[in-house]
Amino acid sequence: MPEDFNKNFIPKKRVDPKRAGLRIYHTVDTLTAVAVILFSTTVFVVLGLYGSAFVIEKQTRALQSEVSKLSGNFNSLEVSELVFLDKKVSAATQIINRHTSLTDIRNFLKDHTQSKVQVISYIFEETEEDQKKSQTIVIKGEALNYNTLANQQNIFMSNESVQSVVFSAIKPTEIGTIEFIATLNLKETIFSYNILSQ
């Protein structure tokens, strides 16, 4: 060390900034703040994922043990019978949903048939030509006499849903009533049924 060096400037002991009246400022730049926020967020996300994975694994183990307990309660014969029964119920539901509601047809015949005319049987048919549906009801019945049969034709024709009525196979029975077959062609599809989506 040079001779003319002033040793008074070398501190002999540590200087306390508070006693000396100095203020120390700690500045944080933007990049450091962003880095701290990203680090904290990453730590929280990792801890959350780890915790949720632990919870899901615990729930999976609990469900597996419950399934193994329940599978011991059933034998394979009962399970196969239940599966077969389920298939039969599904098939029956599809068949029922595709059928025409016979109640509507019966109500139509009841409302548009005279009390002196007896409907013995009927057949309902639906056809489709050129993407246009048509419905037909073929009725086999007995009328009290020819006048009753003529009135019945007028009743059918007065219905706005009926396009045409054709009576055929008209003949008297042994007891004096008149047998007939009536074919009603309907103007529109007044009876509906549901086709299940495939």
SVG drawing of the C-alpha trace seen along z (x, -y; Angstrom):
<svg xmlns="http://www.w3.org/2000/svg" viewBox="-134 -11 139 81">
<polyline fill="none" stroke="black" stroke-width="0.4" points="0.0,0.0 1.4,-3.4 2.6,-5.6 0.3,-8.5 -2.8,-6.4 -5.2,-7.8 -6.2,-4.9 -9.0,-6.9 -11.3,-6.0 -11.1,-2.3 -14.0,-1.4 -12.8,0.3 -16.2,1.9 -19.4,2.6 -21.4,-0.5 -25.1,-0.2 -27.1,-2.0 -29.9,-2.9 -27.6,-4.7 -25.8,-6.5 -29.2,-7.7 -28.8,-5.9 -31.8,-4.3 -31.4,-1.1 -33.8,-0.7 -34.6,2.8 -35.9,2.4 -37.7,5.2 -37.8,5.0 -40.7,6.2 -39.0,9.3 -38.3,10.6 -41.9,10.0 -43.2,11.9 -40.7,14.7 -41.8,15.0 -45.5,15.0 -45.0,17.7 -42.9,19.8 -45.6,19.5 -48.4,20.4 -46.4,23.4 -45.9,24.7 -49.6,24.4 -50.6,26.1 -48.2,29.0 -49.4,29.4 -53.0,29.3 -52.4,31.9 -50.5,34.1 -53.3,33.8 -56.1,34.5 -54.2,37.5 -53.9,38.9 -57.6,38.4 -58.6,40.0 -56.3,43.0 -57.9,43.4 -61.4,43.3 -60.5,45.8 -59.2,48.2 -62.4,47.8 -64.6,48.4 -62.5,51.5 -62.9,53.0 -66.7,52.3 -67.0,53.9 -65.1,57.0 -67.4,57.3 -70.5,57.0 -69.3,59.3 -69.0,62.1 -72.8,61.7 -73.8,62.7 -73.2,66.0 -72.7,66.0 -76.1,67.8 -78.1,65.0 -76.1,62.3 -76.7,64.0 -80.4,64.3 -80.6,60.6 -78.8,59.7 -81.2,61.9 -84.2,60.4 -82.9,56.9 -82.6,57.7 -86.2,59.0 -87.5,55.9 -85.7,53.7 -87.0,55.6 -90.6,55.5 -90.3,51.7 -89.2,51.2 -92.0,53.3 -94.6,51.4 -93.2,48.0 -93.4,48.9 -97.1,50.0 -100.0,47.8 -102.1,46.8 -105.2,49.1 -107.1,47.0 -107.2,44.1 -108.6,46.4 -111.2,47.9 -112.3,44.4 -112.6,43.3 -114.8,46.3 -116.8,45.9 -117.5,42.2 -118.4,42.7 -120.4,46.0 -124.1,46.1 -125.6,48.1 -127.4,50.3 -124.1,51.3 -121.8,53.8 -118.1,53.9 -116.9,57.5 -113.3,56.9 -111.1,54.3 -107.6,54.0 -105.5,50.9 -103.0,50.4 -100.5,47.7 -98.7,47.4 -96.2,45.0 -96.0,44.0 -93.8,41.2 -93.0,40.2 -96.7,39.7 -98.3,41.8 -101.8,43.1 -103.9,44.9 -106.7,47.4 -109.2,49.1 -110.9,52.2 -114.0,53.0 -116.0,56.2 -119.4,55.7 -123.1,56.2 -125.9,53.6 -129.5,54.0 -130.8,53.3 -129.9,51.6 -131.0,48.2 -128.7,48.4 -125.9,49.4 -126.6,46.4 -126.7,44.1 -123.4,45.5 -121.8,44.7 -123.1,41.1 -121.7,40.8 -118.2,42.0 -118.3,39.7 -119.3,36.7 -116.1,37.0 -113.5,34.6 -110.7,37.1 -112.2,39.8 -111.4,39.5 -113.5,42.3 -115.6,45.2 -116.1,48.4 -118.6,51.0 -118.2,54.6 -119.3,58.2 -122.7,57.0 -125.1,59.9 -127.9,60.7 -127.4,63.1 -129.7,65.9 -131.1,63.7 -131.9,60.8 -129.0,58.5 -126.6,57.2 -123.0,58.3 -120.5,55.9 -116.9,55.0 -116.1,51.3 -112.8,49.8 -112.1,46.3 -109.3,44.4 -108.2,41.5 -107.2,38.1 -104.3,37.7 -102.4,39.7 -104.8,39.2 -103.3,42.1 -99.6,41.9 -97.0,44.2 -93.4,43.7 -90.4,45.1 -87.5,45.4 -84.3,43.8 -81.8,46.4"/>
</svg>
